[in-house]
Amino acid sequence: MSRAPDVDYSATSQRPDWSSLPTALHDALAVALGTQIAAVSRPVSSGFTGGFAARVQLSDGRNVFIKAAPDTTHDFEAYQREAEVVPRLPNAVRAPAIITTAHTGDWFAVVSEWVDGRMPGSPWTGEDFARVTAACEEMAVALRPSPLDGLRMFGELVGDDLTVPQRILTGDLPLPSGLQEWSPRVLPEVAELAAAGPEVLVGDTATHSDLRPDNLLIDPHGACWTVDWNWLTLGPRWVDWVGLLPLAQYHGIDTFAAITSSPLTADVPKDDLDVFMAVITAYMMKNTDAPPPPGCTPALREHQRLTAWTFLDWLAVRRGW
């Protein structure tokens, strides 16, 4: 393969319609909201899971955003976690406010503030990159120290996946398809860098830990909002922003200049950033050719390939590969 796979982050999911959700959940939401649901828009097509997610107009004139999932999918717990996290985020973090929740036993729904916005990064532009960078810098300040107790370290989130490159080298795992033809040659160095993840990826800043274009919104005033706060961990304050750099670089943004000027990374050791890039590369190389997990869409695997590809490209320039 001579180029990275194309991923349209605005069209990666297939979600159920409102009419397919249980009547009991419809009723529970009306009670929780204190008004009837007047109209439901077409579900959004971003993300990699099959939970319901759509803008809803209420009889009292408000617009809200509703996400709902059954207890047979991991969205069920993800939506519950988001409902716990968002109300405790500092005001400086622009995240749609949680309005209410509804739980019918086997279904859970979370209702949040509706933000009229668009997704950046399709492709990345200099203007949107600057807006997102500013938002990440503000979040890093606001989320240190963490507003939540008991968070695990970012390195624990990826866990055993740090060993994926080494396991490929030993033949325990297959080399993923769809990566650069030179990727086998650099695997030993990727493995060495990734192994240092637990030592490097520590800190006292709460991090979103899953920041990508479809978890960002730019509103009509140019403000950047962040959604889907169910993977909160502790780590270095630069993790969220740096994770956006390889795709932005692939789209023509000079992120190598950006890391020398941003207060998030200006004084961070070069190898620390490269360790993080190798950790995410390792994480994305796991099960790339396998069917997606239950409840996830096939586009998840293309997202993994694109991420691994762009992170390897970023490292190639940094490491002289």
C-alpha positions in Angstrom: 0.0 0.0 0.0 1.5 3.3 -1.1 -0.7 5.7 0.9 -2.6 5.9 4.1 -6.3 4.7 4.1 -8.9 7.3 3.7 -11.2 7.8 6.7 -14.2 10.2 6.6 -14.7 10.8 10.3 -18.2 12.2 9.6 -19.4 8.8 8.2 -18.0 6.0 10.3 -21.0 4.7 12.1 -24.5 3.2 11.6 -26.8 4.1 14.4 -30.4 3.0 15.3 -33.3 5.3 14.6 -35.3 6.8 17.5 -38.3 4.6 16.6 -36.3 1.5 17.3 -35.6 2.5 20.9 -37.9 1.0 23.6 -41.1 2.9 24.3 -40.2 2.7 28.0 -37.0 4.7 27.3 -39.0 7.3 25.3 -41.3 7.8 28.3 -38.5 7.9 30.9 -36.7 10.6 28.9 -39.9 12.7 28.7 -40.3 12.4 32.5 -36.6 13.3 33.1 -36.8 16.2 30.8 -40.1 17.5 32.1 -41.5 17.9 28.6 -42.4 15.8 25.5 -40.0 15.1 22.6 -41.3 16.9 19.6 -38.9 15.9 16.8 -35.8 13.8 16.4 -33.1 14.4 13.8 -31.4 11.8 11.9 -28.7 10.1 14.0 -25.2 11.3 13.7 -22.9 9.2 11.6 -19.6 9.9 13.4 -18.0 7.6 15.9 -17.3 3.9 15.8 -20.1 2.5 17.9 -23.7 1.7 17.4 -25.4 3.6 20.2 -28.2 6.0 19.4 -27.0 9.6 19.1 -29.0 12.5 17.7 -30.2 16.0 18.1 -33.7 16.2 19.6 -36.2 19.1 19.7 -38.3 19.3 22.8 -41.9 20.6 23.1 -40.7 23.5 25.2 -38.5 24.7 22.3 -35.1 23.5 23.5 -32.7 21.5 21.4 -30.7 18.8 23.2 -28.5 15.9 22.2 -29.4 12.4 23.3 -27.2 9.3 23.4 -28.6 5.9 24.4 -27.5 2.3 24.5 -28.6 -1.1 25.8 -26.6 -3.0 28.5 -25.4 -5.4 25.8 -22.9 -2.9 24.4 -19.9 -1.1 25.9 -21.7 2.2 25.1 -24.0 1.5 28.1 -21.1 2.0 30.5 -19.4 4.7 28.4 -22.5 6.9 28.5 -22.8 6.4 32.3 -19.2 7.4 32.8 -19.6 10.5 30.7 -22.6 11.5 32.8 -20.4 11.2 35.9 -17.4 13.0 34.5 -18.8 16.0 32.6 -20.5 17.7 35.6 -17.2 17.7 37.4 -15.1 19.3 34.7 -14.0 22.9 35.3 -15.8 25.7 33.5 -12.8 26.4 31.4 -13.3 23.1 29.7 -15.9 23.5 26.9 -17.9 20.3 27.1 -21.6 20.2 26.5 -23.4 20.2 29.8 -25.2 17.1 31.0 -28.9 18.0 31.4 -30.3 14.7 32.7 -30.2 10.9 32.3 -32.7 8.1 32.1 -32.3 4.5 33.0 -34.9 1.8 32.3 -33.0 -1.2 33.5 -31.5 -2.5 30.3 -31.1 0.9 28.6 -29.3 4.0 29.6 -29.6 7.5 28.0 -27.7 10.7 28.7 -29.0 14.1 27.6 -26.6 16.9 27.0 -26.6 20.5 25.8 -26.9 20.8 22.0 -23.9 22.5 20.5 -24.3 23.7 16.9 -20.9 23.0 15.6 -18.8 21.3 12.9 -16.0 18.8 13.0 -12.5 20.0 12.4 -9.8 18.0 10.7 -11.5 16.9 7.5 -8.9 17.9 6.4 -7.1 19.9 9.0 -6.7 23.6 8.2 -4.3 26.1 9.8 -7.1 28.1 11.3 -8.8 25.1 12.9 -5.5 23.7 14.1 -4.8 27.0 15.9 -8.3 26.9 17.5 -7.9 23.3 18.7 -4.4 24.0 19.9 -5.6 26.9 22.0 -8.4 24.8 23.5 -6.0 22.0 24.4 -3.7 24.5 26.1 -6.6 25.9 28.1 -7.8 22.3 29.1 -4.3 21.3 30.2 -4.2 24.2 32.7 -7.8 23.7 33.9 -7.4 19.9 34.4 -4.3 20.1 36.6 -4.8 18.9 39.2 -7.5 16.5 38.2 -11.0 17.3 39.2 -11.7 13.6 39.7 -10.0 11.3 42.2 -9.0 7.7 41.5 -8.1 8.0 37.9 -5.6 5.5 36.5 -2.5 6.6 34.5 -2.7 6.9 30.8 -0.1 4.1 30.4 -2.5 1.8 32.1 -5.1 2.5 29.5 -3.1 0.8 26.8 -1.7 -1.8 29.1 -0.4 -5.0 27.4 -0.8 -3.4 24.0 2.6 -1.8 24.6 4.1 -5.2 23.7 2.4 -5.5 20.3 5.4 -4.5 18.2 7.7 -6.9 20.1 5.1 -9.7 19.8 5.0 -9.1 16.0 8.8 -9.3 15.9 8.7 -12.7 17.7 5.9 -14.0 15.5 3.3 -14.2 18.2 1.2 -11.6 16.3 0.9 -11.0 12.5 2.2 -7.8 10.9 -0.9 -5.7 10.2 -1.7 -5.1 6.6 -2.1 -1.7 5.1 1.0 -0.1 6.6 4.1 1.4 5.0 6.3 -1.2 3.3 9.2 -0.1 5.5 7.3 -0.7 8.8 8.9 -4.1 9.5 12.4 -2.5 9.4 11.5 0.1 12.2 9.6 -2.3 14.4 12.5 -2.9 16.8 12.8 0.8 17.5 9.1 1.2 17.8 9.1 -1.7 20.3 11.9 -0.1 22.3 10.2 3.2 22.5 6.8 1.8 23.4 8.3 -0.2 26.2 9.2 3.0 27.9 5.6 4.2 28.0 4.8 3.4 31.7 7.8 5.5 32.8 7.1 8.4 30.5 3.3 8.7 30.4 2.7 9.7 34.0 1.5 13.0 35.4 -1.1 14.8 37.5 -3.2 16.2 34.6 -6.6 14.7 33.8 -6.6 13.9 30.1 -9.5 13.2 27.7 -7.4 10.3 26.3 -9.5 9.8 23.1 -9.1 13.1 21.3 -9.6 12.9 17.6 -11.5 14.9 15.0 -14.9 13.4 15.7 -14.7 14.3 19.4 -14.2 18.0 18.6 -16.6 20.7 17.6 -16.0 24.2 16.3 -19.1 26.4 17.0 -20.2 29.4 14.8 -18.2 31.7 17.0 -15.0 29.8 16.5 -14.9 28.2 20.0 -13.7 24.6 20.3 -15.8 22.1 22.2 -14.7 18.6 23.3 -17.2 15.7 23.6 -17.2 12.0 24.7 -15.5 12.2 28.1 -15.6 8.6 29.1 -11.9 7.7 28.9 -10.5 10.2 31.5 -7.1 9.3 32.8 -4.0 10.9 34.4 -1.0 11.7 32.3 1.3 14.4 31.0 -0.5 17.6 30.2 0.5 17.4 26.5 -1.0 14.0 25.7 -4.3 15.1 24.2 -2.9 17.7 21.9 0.1 15.7 20.8 -2.2 12.8 19.8 -3.7 15.1 17.2 -0.4 16.1 15.5 0.3 13.2 13.2 -2.9 13.4 11.2 -2.6 17.2 11.1 1.0 16.8 9.8 -0.3 14.4 7.2 -2.8 17.1 6.1 0.0 19.6 5.6 0.2 21.4 9.0 3.7 22.1 10.3 3.3 20.3 13.6 7.1 20.0 14.1 7.2 23.8 14.3 4.1 23.8 16.6 5.7 21.6 19.2 8.6 24.0 19.7 6.3 27.0 20.2 3.4 25.6 22.3 3.8 25.8 26.0 2.5 22.3 26.2 5.6 20.8 24.6 8.3 23.5 24.2 10.3 22.0 27.1 9.3 18.3 26.8 12.2 16.0 26.0 12.1 14.8 22.3 12.2 11.2 23.3 9.2 11.6 25.6 7.0 12.7 22.6 8.4 9.9 20.5 7.6 7.3 23.2 4.0 8.5 23.3 3.8 8.2 19.5 5.2 4.7 19.6 2.7 3.7 22.4 -0.2 4.8 20.3 1.2 3.1 17.2 1.5 -0.1 19.2 -2.1 0.3 20.5 -3.4 0.8 16.9 -1.6 -2.2 15.5 -3.4 -4.7 17.6 -6.2 -6.7 15.9 -6.1 -4.4 12.8 -7.1 -7.2 10.5 -9.7 -8.8 12.8 -13.4 -8.2 12.8 -14.3 -5.2 15.0 -15.5 -5.8 18.5 -19.3 -6.3 19.0 -21.1 -3.1 18.7 -18.3 -1.3 16.7 -18.3 -0.5 13.1 -15.8 -1.8 10.4 -14.5 1.8 10.1 -12.8 1.3 13.4 -10.1 -0.8 11.8 -9.5 1.7 9.0 -9.2 4.4 11.8 -6.5 2.2 13.4 -4.6 1.8 10.1 -4.8 5.5 9.4 -3.6 6.3 13.0 -0.8 3.8 12.9 0.3 5.0 9.4 0.4 8.7 10.3 2.1 8.1 13.7 4.8 6.0 12.0 5.2 8.8 9.4 5.6 11.4 12.2 8.1 9.2 13.9 10.0 8.5 10.7 10.8 12.2 10.3 11.7 12.6 14.0 13.9 9.5 14.1 15.5 9.7 10.7 13.9 6.5 9.4 
